[in-house]
Each structure stands twice: as C-alpha cells, then as structure tokens.
C-alpha cells in the first residue's frame, strides 16, 4: 500500500473524472453541474429580471432588442458524493494476485480521482455487515484517512451483500455514486441489496473483482475444493466434468449480473486481478467509469 | 497348471486393500476457493464419483497387476503337471531307526526329509504313508491333503523291532502302480537286503544316519538247572558293534536282587557271554541292563521270564483201558483223572477239565467240551453204524498237528466203525477208504473221534500211539503246554488260555509304556500283534493274569553301522536316471512371474514420473 500512499501511480489520473449519469444534488459547490442554477460557467436559461437579482446577470443585448430586462441563469457547479463500498469478506482474500488488494487499489484510485474533481468521497467496508464507515469528505486529510483505512483492511466474515448494502443505504444521506467493489459471490445474492440502493437514489457502479483462479480454477483427480469462508461445507472434487459445469455456471452468473445491471442502467466493470493497475485504469476509462477532463 | 503353495493366494486379499487405499487415499490436494457457490450448483456427488474415477487411473491397475504377479509367484504355479502321481513314502520303522544321530534320531531325520519332499511335490500328487515294521503297516491311503499328511508323518514312531523292508517295499510298489514313485526312508540297517527285483527306477532310497557306536545285549535266556530242580541257569550275551573297543557295565537282577554285576571289556565287534545260576521262582522277571548309554537304547536292556508251571486237567471216562491211561500219564502237562462212565456226571459237574477222553462212552448231549471220543457207541452224530472188519489204515492228513511224527507202520485193527464227517471236519485216518479218525473244530470247541477200540488193535504197542495221544492232547488244549513268555520284538503272541479261562471273551494287554489295549479271546485263544516295544507286558482279566516279555535280540538291528541297502538305490544315483523322465513337479513359473512383476513395476514408475512431469 505504499504505492497508494505515495500516489505516484495516480499521476496519470489527474485528468480523469468520475462519470455520473445523474446531476449532482449536493448544494455544496463543486465542479459538476448541479440540478440548481447559480454561479457557474454553463449557461442554463433566461428569466425575467427581478429586483434584487445581480445586475451583472442582465443581458443587455436582449434588452436592446426586446426592451425588457432578462437575467441570465447559469447552472451551478456542484459536488458529487462518491460512496466506496469495499467488500472485505474472506472470499476477497483469494488468488495469486489478491482480489482484496486489487479492490482497494481501485478504491484508492477512485477516491483520488473523486477528490481531485472536488467530489466528496466516503468509504465503507463490509462483509455480511458493515465494518467501518468513513462518511464522505473532500479534504486532503480525508484522503489520507481513506488510504489508511484501506491499508488497515483485513478480510473477515462471510459475504452478505443484502444486509450490508441495506444497512449502508439506510444510513447514507443524499444519494450519490455508490462504487461497489466486490466479487458479488454472496450466498444471499446481490439483487436485493443493489435494488435497495437504487431505491435510495444511489447511482451504482459495480466493480466486480475476479481472480484469474476463479476464471480458470485448478482441477485434477486428487484436487478438492474448499470454501475459504465456510470450511465446514463439503468439499467438491475438481473433476474435469465438474469444472466444465462450473464454467457454465460462471458464465450464467456473469450473464445474470450483466442483465441485472443493464435493466437498471447500472454500470458494471469486471476487474481481473492479473491485470496491471494501468490496464485496469484503461479498462475503467474505456468502459466509461471515468472520463478525461 | 497346479499350485505348490496355494495358501499364498490368500495374499490376493491385499488387492481390495490396495483399491481401498486408492479410493480413500489421504494425499488429497485441498485447494481453497473464494466460494463454493458456483461449484455447489454443479452437484453434490462429486466426491463419490471422484473416488470411482480414481479406479480409472492406470497406476492402480498396474500396481494390482504387480501384486497379483507376486502373489501367484508365491503360490508357486507349476505348468504341465497333468493329473499328478501316486507317491508312496515308505518309512523304515525298525529299531535301528531309533538310533541317535547329531540331529536327532534317525527316524526324526527321515521325517524331516519326508516333509521336505512332501513340500516339493505337485499339488495334485497323492501320497500314501507306509511303515516297514515286522509287518507292513499302511498308515494312510493316497491323500493329497498336505496338512493331514504332515500331521500323519509327524505322528509316526519307529518300533523296537526288526523290519521286513522287502515285504513293505513290495506293498508300496503294488500300491503305487506302474507309474508311481516310492520314497524309502531308511538307515539301510537291520532289515534284509532288498532283492534286485525290487530295485526299480521308481524307487528312491533316502538313507539317514551313519552312527555306529552301539553295544547290545543280544541274548538273555533261562533254563532249569540240571543240578537243582529249584535253580535256573541264566545265559547272557553282550556284543559290541562299534568299530572300537568298549568297556561296559552289565547288571543282571531280579527285582531288587542283583544276580550278576560287572564290567565287560569288549573289543571292536567283539562279544562276551555270561552264565549265571540263580534260584528263581516261576513268574519272576530277570532284567539285564547296560550301564552306559550309546546310540541305540532299545538293545541296552533285556528281560527273561521264569515260565509258570501249568498242567491241563484231563478226564478219562473208561471202563478200564490201561493203554490209554499210560499214554495220557506220559503226555506232557497232563493232569489225569480216570472215572468210569457211571461217575461221569458227578466228575464233570464237580471238576473243571480242559480235555475229556471218552472211551466207548458218549454222554447225552455230547456237551461243550474238548474231547477225544474213542469208539463212540451208536447212535452218534459221527458214527454211521457201519463197521469194517480188519481195515487197513492209511494216513489222510499227515500235515495235521495230531499226526505230526506219527508213523503208523503195520497196525492191525480187528473192527472199526465208519465215521460220518461233520461240516468242517477233516479225515485224518482211513480204513479201507472209510474215515476212521476225524477231527474238527466248531465254535472254539475241538473234537477228535477215533472209530475203533485201541485195545482191539496193535496200535498201543506201537511207538506212534503215545505220540498220537500227546499230539491230540496238545491240539485239543494248546494251553496245556506252557505258552511262550519270551518273544522277539514284533513277533506275534499266540496264547491259549488255560481251561478255567476258556470262557473269556477278551483280555487287556498293558505294554511297557503303560498303554492298554483290549484283545479279543476266541475259543480260549488270543492273538496279540502289537509287540513292537521291548519290555514287560501284562495280560489280565478280572480273574486271569499273566506276563510275557519282549526283547530286541537282533544283531542286524543292533549293528546300526552296517547297511544292507546298497548305494545304487540311493537318491543321488537314482535322480540321475530320473532326469530325463517327467517328474511330478513340472516346471515352476514363479521366477517368470517375479520378472514380470519387476517389469510392470518399472513401467508403473516410468508412467508415474512422466505424468508427474506433465
């Protein structure tokens, strides 16, 4: 995590900004177009001048043409509330290139980009419940707190998206962009938790962290697979035909998650742990998670 | 194909164990995955199927193939044995086989050799056990049951008697058939030489033992002293069969009384005789023993029994016949009582007589006695009623004991009755072609009928008459003479019980080792064959008791260093002759199987290495 703290890897992210399909709803000023008008640089509309309006906003050209006073209304720049939801269940500690490692580097990158764009960024870690919650802030110290929190993360507990996301959705105020970094392999499924966040007006960005070993698991006559979260579960022999059916299940699961996201206009990105950080950044850029400014 | 050691096949039970080890081997590679969520949807029967899939592993079957090859090799398969052969194991069980050798007795060595050969025979070969003792003894029929044969071989014991090996070999050859094989386990000593006609290629001699250090008591006899009717003369002979000088101590004793004791210096192959005179009572047993031990213990002791004095009570019923009375009085072991016919009933009911002589008289009914009937009055069961005048007598059965040493010569008979021959009867004497002297035995009772009056003939004046009477008494009551009380080992005891004990149906015989056997008595006679052990035997019933002794007294058996079986019959020489003939063992393929197992093992190892590298 020294790389995160040094920030050297993030230098290429300076010109990037998180893409949000919704207008920012915060009343605090930022660099994003908000839903309200005010001081900004983007022209929004004309409206009749009312006494008390800033005389600098009167469009004199229009007055010369129409003989009526109109004020120019600009779209007010607003901040984006970014909620980083990091899955720290035991299943994230998997793969030669650790899934959790990959996830928190991405979380750090997203927070870096968000804070650079004057967004407020918060962090919550969860497994089958919420563990640690850092409310969204925009200060430089907050970024360091975020990095420290990401460094201190230890995998624990079982995956339980529904309860954890419900808890967080009911606790967080003001909506915003919820970036969920998880493998979404939860025994209680992912749909209910995500739907609840959507219900709570969150815009969702799902970053599915996948280890190479999950896409190409080991097999053999003597290989038995054990659930790292539930060692007491019966082991599964990794026979070739079992492996074949696992791949089918994997494809079906992936297709199901993609369909879920497509129907709800939720962005979904699959981050494979074997890819380098740069590749992952490019992938996120390519898939529209963030944009150049 | 046959298996020499089929018991090894039990090791095939390791094959399932090997399979189980493969099915449930502990060396599993456990791989932890993030979640079994997507795996569990595959189905929960992965583990059982995985177990059975392990059986598809060629290594499993290669290892089982190695195991099977090794086990079958241990079972010693033999190819081409066919139906097996009949093999006879003939054990020389003579006294010399009890001689001690460094590895045990000669018989022990013979047993070991026999067991070795038994193990080397084909599974289908059948083996019969024979013992060559005084008489051939068939121990078992032809058996293929190896454990039973081993048990029987281990239970065999030698006798302390001389063996008739040629007779036993003849039995063995007859039993084994033309293609059978006879193994003779012998020390080559003691028995008569095997005739060349029995020295066949299919007879294999296995000689055991070569000790020769033996001193023996070869004679111990008693006879009444000529000087005193109360004393006996005792003769003892001790022989040294060792090829070196020996000095031994001889002790001759009766009970606790030592008759003679002293040291004897015997040169190589030398003998010494000792004569001792002593006062002995009938029934006493004289024991002679050597003080030093040697290779053969059976001839280091000897026994002699002072014979009991017995006489047969004979009842003569006659109106008066001086010739008969005198002839019976001079007959040995006869205690004569003479009564007239009118005193018959009283004499018979009060007395106990072994033989009755009826002169011109026959009671009604004849009675269950042994009798000599002279001139039976008609009607009689043997007298036809016809008479012959001055018949010329002729012997018809000169081999009969009654006519032994009887020379009739010219005997004139005034008148003779023609006799009817009863079933089983034998005509001993004919007059003019008609039977005049008949003898028979029925239900243990012997009868002799003479068809003419001896007083009306010249026979009493001839020498043959008292001989005839003595023979007749001896034949009618064999127990009247002293039964033999001193036998050679293996000799058959034939006793006739004295008259008071004629009704006995059985007696018990206790041998020197203390084992008791019951012997049937038929018509007052008993026959006892099991005299293979030297020592003192006692015969008894509730009211009857007698003793006899058995000694080895065989120079051939005591000369344990001599071999009468010639070397050409021994195993080495014979085995060469058998080299070109098919023997029962066939060809073992154990070595081939072991080589196959090694090759498969190497292949399995190579396969494993290649797969591991992949």
Interface residues (C-beta under 8 A of the other chain):
Chain A: X91 X92 X94 X95 X99 X159 X183 X185 X186 X187 X211 X213 X214 X217 X218 X220 X221 X222 X223 X224 X225 X226 X227 X228 X229 X230 X233 X234 X235 X236 X237 X238 X239 X242 X245 X246 X249 X250 X253
Chain B: X25 X27 X28 X29 X30 X31 X32 X33 X34 X35 X36 X37 X38 X39 X40 X41 X42 X43 X44 X46 X47 X49 X50 X53 X54 X57
